[in-house]
Amino acid sequence: MTAEDSTRDPARQTTTWFGLSERRLALILLFVAPALFASNMLTARATHDFFPPVALAFWRWSATFVLLLPFTAGTLWRYRAAIVAEWRDVLVLGALGMGVCGAFVYIGADTTSATNIGLIYAASPILIVVLARVFYGEALGLLQGAGILLSLAGVVAIVCRGELAVLLSLSFAPGDLWIVAAMAGWAFYAVLLRHRPSALPMMARFAAIAGGGILILLPFTVAEGLSGALPLWDARSFATVGFLAVVASFGAYQVYALVQRILGAGPTSLLMYLIPVYNGVLAYLLLGEELHSYHLLGAALVLPGIFLATRKAA
């Protein structure tokens, strides 16, 4: 049975979780999941001054891998031959998903705001559409093209802080450029994850990729430590790593998978549109970040651009 079929199955509709039908629970979680994903961006900004960025990415995904093992250890062992056969994909996806999308965000958070991180990352579906078109020939319609241009204009407005002089002088904030690179890494990760064949079940493949990401991050973490950037392992550091592993990694991905299984891929993709909104509001409430006019301009361009660009082409 497919995820789409499950939304039409009467038996599945009557299944209850804590007194709620599966569909009703999924609709509630549809609005919870964006907060889980946004928590990583908020934590990146909140911890930039006391936890080295590469080490934070390494320990976050190491802790996540440990959390995944009770659910995937047996499957990973049974599919060990497939993991060996797919080792290149595992390492490349780990480097992109856990390395670039992990460490780059934490590096960028030192010189940009959590609001900027959320809004720039919001354009990742646009790049996914473009990459899928270029490398795998997926259809691209007129509305999608217009959406891509609209969202690109929104990202440019955010990165240049709404000032034409910044764009003309190319004097961007370093943090914004790190986040643009991280966003591009996520887009490549998503496209490869979708199109590269794998014999592994979904959760086991995620665990294997996390393991690959840890291997890629290890030498960079050691180099960062040798340069003198070492985390101070106190209660705050342990709480940060634990929070990221449980909430931003394990929790966010499992909630997303559950919602997608019940509602299907199309409705679930709507939660991606809510992440920058949640991120901006929470950054304002929790971190005291100011919302500027260029944030509103960027959101006004990016969000409808995403809606147009991710519509299925005829």
C-alpha positions in Angstrom: 0.0 0.0 0.0 1.3 3.4 -0.9 1.3 6.5 1.3 -1.4 8.0 -0.9 -3.5 4.8 -0.7 -3.4 5.0 3.1 -5.3 8.3 3.1 -8.2 6.5 1.4 -8.2 3.3 3.4 -11.3 3.3 5.8 -9.6 0.8 8.1 -6.6 3.1 8.5 -8.8 6.1 9.0 -10.3 4.5 12.1 -7.0 3.6 13.7 -6.6 5.7 16.8 -3.6 7.3 18.5 -4.4 8.7 21.9 -8.0 8.9 20.9 -7.3 10.6 17.6 -7.6 9.0 14.2 -4.4 8.6 12.2 -5.4 11.3 9.8 -6.3 13.8 12.5 -3.0 13.1 14.3 -1.2 13.6 11.0 -2.9 17.0 10.4 -1.9 18.1 13.9 1.7 17.0 13.4 1.7 18.8 10.0 1.9 22.0 12.1 4.3 20.6 14.7 7.0 19.3 12.3 8.0 22.8 11.0 8.9 23.8 14.6 11.1 20.7 14.9 13.0 21.5 11.8 13.3 25.2 12.7 14.8 24.2 16.1 18.1 23.4 14.4 18.3 26.9 12.9 17.5 28.5 16.2 20.0 26.3 18.1 22.7 27.2 15.5 22.3 30.8 16.3 21.9 30.3 20.1 25.1 28.2 20.4 27.4 29.9 17.9 29.5 31.5 20.7 30.3 28.4 22.8 30.2 25.2 20.6 32.6 24.9 17.6 30.5 24.4 14.5 32.1 21.3 13.0 32.2 19.6 16.4 28.5 20.4 16.9 27.6 18.8 13.6 29.7 15.7 14.4 28.3 15.2 17.9 24.7 15.9 16.8 24.8 13.2 14.1 26.8 10.8 16.3 24.1 11.0 19.0 21.4 10.7 16.3 23.1 7.5 15.0 23.1 6.1 18.5 19.3 6.8 18.7 18.7 5.1 15.4 20.6 1.9 16.2 17.9 0.2 18.4 15.5 0.5 15.4 18.0 -0.2 12.6 20.9 -2.4 13.8 19.3 -5.7 12.7 18.3 -4.3 9.3 21.8 -2.7 8.8 23.4 -6.1 9.5 21.1 -7.9 7.1 21.7 -5.4 4.4 25.5 -5.1 5.0 26.2 -6.3 1.5 24.0 -3.5 0.0 25.7 -0.9 2.2 29.1 -2.1 0.9 27.8 -1.9 -2.7 26.4 1.6 -2.1 29.3 3.0 -0.1 29.9 5.8 -2.6 26.3 7.0 -2.3 26.4 6.6 1.4 29.5 8.8 1.8 28.4 11.5 -0.7 24.9 11.7 0.8 26.5 11.8 4.3 28.9 14.5 3.3 26.0 16.6 1.9 23.3 15.9 4.4 25.3 15.8 7.6 28.4 17.7 6.7 27.5 20.6 4.4 24.0 20.9 5.7 25.2 20.5 9.3 28.5 22.2 9.8 27.9 25.0 7.2 24.7 26.1 9.0 26.6 26.3 12.3 29.5 28.2 10.7 27.1 30.7 9.1 25.2 31.2 12.3 28.2 33.1 13.7 27.6 36.0 11.4 24.0 35.9 10.3 20.6 35.7 12.0 18.3 32.7 12.5 15.7 34.5 10.6 18.0 34.8 7.6 18.9 31.1 7.9 15.3 30.1 7.7 14.4 32.4 4.8 17.4 31.4 2.7 16.8 27.7 3.4 13.2 28.2 2.3 14.5 28.5 -1.3 15.9 24.9 -1.3 12.8 23.5 -3.0 13.5 25.8 -5.9 17.0 24.5 -6.4 15.7 21.0 -6.0 13.3 21.6 -8.9 16.1 23.1 -11.1 18.6 20.3 -10.3 16.0 17.6 -11.0 15.3 19.2 -14.3 18.9 19.6 -15.3 20.2 16.1 -14.2 17.1 13.9 -14.4 14.9 15.6 -17.0 11.9 16.2 -14.7 9.3 18.4 -16.3 9.5 22.2 -15.7 6.4 24.3 -16.5 6.0 28.0 -17.1 4.5 28.6 -13.6 7.4 26.7 -12.0 9.9 28.9 -13.9 8.1 32.0 -12.7 8.2 30.7 -9.1 12.0 30.0 -9.4 12.7 33.6 -10.5 10.4 35.0 -7.8 12.1 33.0 -5.0 15.5 33.8 -6.3 14.6 37.5 -6.1 13.5 36.9 -2.5 16.8 35.2 -1.5 18.7 38.0 -3.1 16.7 40.6 -1.2 17.5 38.8 2.1 21.2 38.3 1.3 21.8 41.9 0.3 19.6 43.2 3.1 17.3 45.0 0.8 20.0 47.4 -0.3 21.0 47.6 -4.0 24.4 49.0 -3.0 25.2 45.7 -1.2 24.4 43.8 -4.3 26.4 46.0 -6.6 29.5 46.0 -4.2 29.1 42.2 -3.6 29.8 42.9 0.1 27.6 40.1 1.5 27.7 38.9 5.1 29.9 35.8 5.3 27.2 34.0 7.3 24.6 34.4 4.5 27.0 32.9 2.0 27.6 29.9 4.2 23.9 29.4 4.5 23.4 29.7 0.7 26.1 27.0 0.3 24.3 24.8 3.0 21.0 25.3 1.2 22.6 24.2 -2.1 24.0 21.1 -0.3 20.6 20.2 1.0 19.1 20.5 -2.6 21.8 18.2 -4.0 21.2 15.8 -1.1 17.4 15.7 -1.7 17.7 15.2 -5.4 20.3 12.4 -5.0 18.3 10.7 -2.3 15.3 10.7 -4.5 16.9 9.5 -7.7 19.8 7.2 -6.6 18.5 3.6 -6.3 19.0 1.8 -3.0 18.2 -1.7 -1.7 18.0 -0.4 1.8 14.7 0.3 3.7 14.1 4.0 4.4 15.1 4.2 8.0 18.1 1.9 7.6 19.3 4.0 4.7 19.0 7.1 6.8 21.0 5.5 9.5 23.7 4.4 7.0 23.9 7.9 5.6 24.2 9.4 9.1 27.1 7.0 9.7 28.7 8.1 6.4 28.3 11.7 7.5 30.0 11.0 10.8 33.0 9.4 9.0 33.3 12.5 6.7 33.0 14.9 9.6 35.5 13.1 11.8 38.8 14.4 10.3 37.4 18.0 10.1 36.3 17.8 13.7 39.8 16.6 14.7 41.4 19.4 12.6 39.1 22.0 14.3 40.0 20.7 17.7 43.8 20.8 16.9 43.3 24.5 16.0 42.2 25.1 19.5 38.4 25.2 18.9 37.2 22.6 21.5 33.8 22.4 23.0 33.5 22.8 26.8 31.6 19.8 27.9 29.3 21.2 30.5 25.6 20.7 31.1 24.8 23.3 28.4 26.9 21.5 25.8 25.4 18.1 26.6 21.9 19.6 26.5 22.6 21.2 23.1 23.7 17.9 21.5 20.9 16.0 23.1 18.3 18.5 22.0 19.6 18.5 18.4 19.7 14.7 18.2 16.3 14.1 19.8 14.3 17.0 18.4 16.0 18.4 15.2 17.3 15.1 13.9 15.5 12.0 15.1 12.2 13.6 16.0 11.8 15.9 13.0 12.6 13.1 10.5 10.4 10.5 12.2 7.4 12.9 12.4 7.9 13.9 8.8 8.0 10.2 7.8 4.8 9.5 9.8 2.9 12.4 8.3 4.0 11.5 4.8 2.9 7.8 5.3 -0.6 8.9 6.4 -1.3 12.0 4.2 1.0 11.3 1.2 3.9 13.3 -0.2 2.0 16.2 -1.7 0.2 17.5 1.5 3.3 16.8 3.6 5.4 19.1 1.4 3.2 22.0 2.7 5.1 21.9 6.0 8.2 23.1 4.3 6.5 26.4 3.5 5.8 26.9 7.2 9.4 26.5 8.4 10.6 30.0 7.6 7.5 31.5 9.2 8.0 29.5 12.4 11.7 30.3 12.4 11.2 34.0 12.1 8.5 34.1 14.8 10.5 31.9 17.2 13.7 33.9 16.6 11.9 37.0 17.5 10.3 35.5 20.6 13.3 33.4 21.9 16.4 35.2 20.6 15.2 38.7 20.4 16.0 39.1 16.7 14.5 42.0 14.9 12.3 41.6 11.9 13.4 44.0 9.2 11.5 45.2 6.1 13.8 43.1 3.9 12.8 40.0 5.8 9.2 40.7 5.0 10.1 41.5 1.3 12.1 38.3 1.0 9.3 36.2 2.6 6.7 37.9 0.3 8.8 36.7 -2.7 10.1 33.4 -1.5 7.0 31.8 -0.2 4.7 32.3 -3.2 7.7 31.5 -5.4 8.0 28.1 -3.7 4.3 27.4 -4.1 4.5 28.1 -7.9 7.9 26.3 -8.4 6.9 23.1 -6.7 3.6 22.7 -8.5 3.6 19.7 -10.9 4.2 20.7 -14.4 1.6 19.6 -17.0 
